[in-house]
Amino acid sequence: MQAKPQNHVTRAMEAAFSGHDVLPELPVLERQQIERLERLYPPRCLGRADTVEEHLRYAGMVEFVANLRARFEQVRTDPEEGDPILDGEPAR
């Protein structure tokens, strides 16, 4: 069986998906801070007035906020890490 053809795009995608998980390295924000960020950067489609570059930059912010939410949920549900908000610790 032949291997799939490789180029710079397929190699970059493979590297992006096989890289280490950055989620544990993100700070744990308070729920109110995450909700405010979600209100500031709700997911949206490319608008007629947007350039592709502007939309990609915005989409990156939306994805970052989603990762912060995932980190918050991970800490909240992982009994080993505990919940810094419930434990009275400051946000990291």
C-alpha positions as CSV (number, residue, x, y, z in Angstrom):
1,M,0.0,0.0,0.0
2,Q,1.4,3.4,-1.0
3,A,1.7,6.3,1.5
4,K,-0.4,9.4,0.9
5,P,1.5,12.2,-0.9
6,Q,3.1,14.7,1.5
7,N,3.6,18.4,1.0
8,H,4.1,21.4,3.3
9,V,0.4,21.6,4.1
10,T,-0.1,18.0,5.1
11,R,3.1,18.1,7.1
12,A,1.9,21.2,8.9
13,M,-1.5,19.8,9.6
14,E,0.0,16.6,10.9
15,A,2.4,18.5,13.2
16,A,-0.5,20.7,14.5
17,F,-2.7,17.7,15.3
18,S,0.1,15.6,16.8
19,G,1.6,18.3,19.0
20,H,1.4,18.4,22.7
21,D,-1.8,19.4,24.4
22,V,-1.6,23.1,25.4
23,L,-4.9,23.0,27.3
24,P,-3.3,22.1,30.7
25,E,-0.9,25.1,30.3
26,L,-3.7,27.6,30.0
27,P,-4.7,29.7,33.0
28,V,-7.9,29.0,34.9
29,L,-10.1,32.1,34.8
30,E,-13.1,32.7,36.8
31,R,-16.5,31.9,35.3
32,Q,-17.5,35.6,35.0
33,Q,-14.3,36.4,33.1
34,I,-14.9,33.6,30.6
35,E,-18.6,34.5,30.2
36,R,-17.5,38.1,29.5
37,L,-15.0,37.0,26.9
38,E,-17.7,34.8,25.3
39,R,-20.0,37.8,25.0
40,L,-17.2,39.9,23.5
41,Y,-16.2,37.2,21.0
42,P,-19.2,35.1,20.0
43,P,-18.8,32.8,17.0
44,R,-19.8,34.4,13.8
45,C,-19.6,33.9,10.1
46,L,-17.5,35.8,7.7
47,G,-19.3,39.1,7.0
48,R,-19.5,41.0,3.7
49,A,-17.5,43.8,5.1
50,D,-14.8,41.5,6.7
51,T,-11.6,40.6,5.0
52,V,-10.5,37.0,5.2
53,E,-7.5,38.1,7.4
54,E,-9.8,39.9,9.8
55,H,-12.2,37.0,10.1
56,L,-9.3,34.5,10.7
57,R,-7.9,36.8,13.4
58,Y,-11.4,37.0,15.0
59,A,-11.9,33.2,14.7
60,G,-8.6,32.7,16.5
61,M,-9.9,34.8,19.4
62,V,-13.1,32.8,19.5
63,E,-11.1,29.5,19.5
64,F,-8.9,30.8,22.3
65,V,-11.9,31.7,24.4
66,A,-13.3,28.2,23.7
67,N,-10.0,26.7,24.9
68,L,-10.2,28.8,28.1
69,R,-13.7,27.5,28.7
70,A,-12.6,24.0,28.1
71,R,-9.7,24.5,30.6
72,F,-12.2,25.9,33.2
73,E,-14.5,22.9,32.7
74,Q,-11.6,20.5,32.8
75,V,-10.4,21.8,36.2
76,R,-14.0,22.0,37.5
77,T,-14.7,18.3,36.7
78,D,-11.3,16.8,37.3
79,P,-11.2,15.7,41.0
80,E,-7.4,15.5,41.0
81,E,-6.9,19.1,40.0
82,G,-9.7,20.4,42.2
83,D,-11.7,23.6,41.6
84,P,-9.6,26.7,42.4
85,I,-12.7,28.8,42.6
86,L,-14.3,26.5,45.1
87,D,-11.1,25.9,47.0
88,G,-10.6,29.7,47.5
89,E,-7.4,29.9,45.4
90,P,-6.7,32.9,43.2
91,A,-6.9,32.3,39.4
92,R,-3.7,31.0,37.9
